[in-house]
Structure formats: C-alpha cells, structure tokens
Amino acid sequence: MKTIKTAIAAAAAALTLGTAASANTIVDIAAGDDRFSTLVAAVSAAGLVETLQGPGPFTVYAPVNDAFAALPEGTVETLLKPENKDQLTNVLLYHVDDRQLNAADFPSGSNYFKPVLASERLCITSSGGVTIADGTGEMANVIIADIQADNGVIHVIDKVLLPGTRPACH
C-alpha cells in the first residue's frame, strides 16, 4: 500500500507540473478527481501521462478506485512495479480508444470496438445503459458517461478491463 501512495504522490506532482499548458485534458480531469487516484498513479507509472494529455481524440473507459481494489490482492502493487511496465501499459491501453465516442455513438445492441491495444477487442452493449465485456468475459458498467475533455471523453466504469480472449458479442 505504501508503494501505491508513493506512486500516487509522484503522479500528482508530475500532473500538477504538466497541466499549465493545457486546460482540461483527460489526465487533468482524472487527476482532479479523487475517485481516479489509482488510475492516475497507473497512468504515470506506465509513462502515458504525456500521451493522454496530447491532442487526441481519445475515449477513456476510466475505472474508479473501487474497481482496482476489487482485483486480486497484490495485483495493483505488482503492476505498478517498474519491471511490469509493459504489462501495465497493455492493461491501460485496453481502456483507450483513439476516437471520441460519446455514449450516443454506441449503436444499439452489442458491437465490437477496438481499443488502442491493437490485438484485442471489447464488446460494448448499449441498451438502456452501456456495458463493456472484456477479455475475461466479465462486464463493466458505465456508471457515468460523457465527461467531456478538450482531447476526448471519459466514461467512468466499475471494473478494470482486462485483455484476454475476444469476448462473445452477438
């Protein structure tokens, strides 16, 4: 837990220094919201801060802290270690699309979407709400949709999306 707190403090410092030039990027919004402190620490540890402060557009499916806490014990601490940076980066890029996709842009029913992690797919279902099936076949719920940023949009989710096998989608 001490490692997470140290990483969060380092991420907050890095983000504070990097926000003067940009107004409301995805990173700025996440860094300003305590519900995303674990995500912000992970983005910093993976070296993705600059990328997600870039021009985009991006869609980020942003897990809240409770979603990270629901992972098996020790998972977050292990992913935050420098020697696991590639694995952490893969998990995080599985949460990013290189287009701006607002909730209204998801067609009704279930459809595959390709995150930045090129070899993987997500199954996003829009039917009275939005759910996302990941590579484990488990579902994340979009609990807050369409938080607009200067470089894209954030959809808040209640589960960390994990790559794996292509989820069933139809």
Secondary structure, DSSP 4 states (H G I P E B T S, - for coil): -HHHHHHHHHHHHHHHHHSTT-SS-HHHHHHT-GGGHHHHHHHHHTT-HHHHTSS--EEEEEE-HHHHHTSPTTHHHHHTSGGGHHHHHHHHHTTEESS---GGGSPSEEEEE--SSTT--EEEEESSSEEEE-TTS-EEEEEEEEEEETTEEEEEESS-----SPPP--
